[in-house]
Amino acid sequence: MTVDLDLSPGTRSLWAGKAIPWEHLEEEVALLWKMAADNMRIGQNMSVRTSVLNLVICAPSTARARYVSNLLRDLLSTHIARVVILILEDDRDAPASIATWVTLRSFPVISDLTRHHFEQITALLSGPVVEHSAALLQKLVRPDLPIYLWWLDEPPAGGDPLDSLAAISQRLIVDSASFQTPGPTLRLLASLLETHPSCAISDLNWGRLTPLRQLVAQFFDGLEYRPYFEGIQRIEIEHAVLEAPGGSDRRLQGAAATLHQRLQEPARALLMGGWLKERLTWRRVACSASCPGSVESLPPGAYHWCLENGAGQPTRIDIRPRAEGEVPPGTICLLRLTSRLEDQQALFSISRLPGDSDHVLTSIELEQEQPRQRTLNLNEQRQESQLLVDELEITGHDDQFERILQELAALLA
């Protein structure tokens, strides 16, 4: 196969560095480090060279690659040896071509005299060569260091080239907040985990759920309410969606229909439901024909599962969309746990305050007692770079998240 090397200057190369044929990249990297060392000797700055991991970022377009290149400035606390940005242009009819650029990223750590350096290689792949991205990547990374693969946006439904890239990576990072079809894509990730067990999988969206999961755990930390955890019978989750354009007019077309359908999908709610099911060790059972949550009656973005607890008692999980324009789509607006202990029913709920995206109201309601309520700041709108730093600090598998993936794969099958 003939591969054209497109090294012409232009807007693509302005942010990516110097255009270099990929077989000469290592020579250029060595030259850049030599120049940095010379600057240190003449007192211009003190170079800090780190060697911990390869961060490989797969972007679907040049615009997304440029965005993530700017985001790397926020990763000062992470010791990255080399960043490889792979731009995979999904146009199989385009001629096979590879264009590569290289630069040395330098940012001040304490002052301008002490600087943090890491290498950045940008590779633009188009046409049939995209199918061989894993083979090319092995020539671009530093072979003595682990590969952390960050896949921007939604993985392809067919699995390739993600499957071949995961096979040579130690960690795969995704963000399910960007998934247009979170159900099938989460099942795809679960299958990747089975196919490549040595590749750990994590999700930035899972990190966004940490404050909410901590609030749920706090309900049952004390001795007074701990017994109610085993008595949970129903889980209800409502997630924010945007009202369809035109209010009640649901006849959407083209891009508007695609966007609205995406905003109906509750990746965060699915993860929360899977986490609670796993913690409660519930088992799925078939719904009866008279079940009000039958698949035929569910609107887009809604899910219903009939389950049973360890004692064989019936339980259920309900996920529903809520038209909400004041919080980002996908945000969990309500989480309610209904529990029964002997003859006493208890409701544990976390709900968003109207018009307030930062605070939630937690409530514990027992029969014949006044509700116990608190208003708390739920700081879950963390920046993408902060979530990424947390994931890069994990050296092994996130066993809990991977169990959640397997739980969801079984529920969504």
Secondary structure, DSSP 8 states (H G I E B T S, - for coil): ---EE----SHHHHTT-EE--GGGHHHHHHHHHHHHHHHHHTTS-EEEE--S-EEEEEESSHHHHHHHHHHGGG-TTS--SEEEEEEEE--TTS--EEEEEEEEEEEESSSTTEEEEEEEEEEEEEGGGGGGHHHHHHHHS-TTS-EEEEE-S---TT-TTHHHHHHT-SEEEE-GGG-SSHHHHHHHHHHHHHH-TTSEEEEHHHHHTHHHHHHHHHHTTSTTTHHHHHTEEEEEEEEEE---TTTT-----HHHHHHHHHHT--HHHHHHHHHHHHHHT-EE----TT-TT-GGG--TT-EEEEEE-TTS-EEEEEEEEEE-SSS-TT-EEEEEEEEEETTEEEEEEEEE-TT-SSEEEEEEEETTS--EEEEEE------HHHHHHHHHT--S--HHHHHHHHHHHHHH-
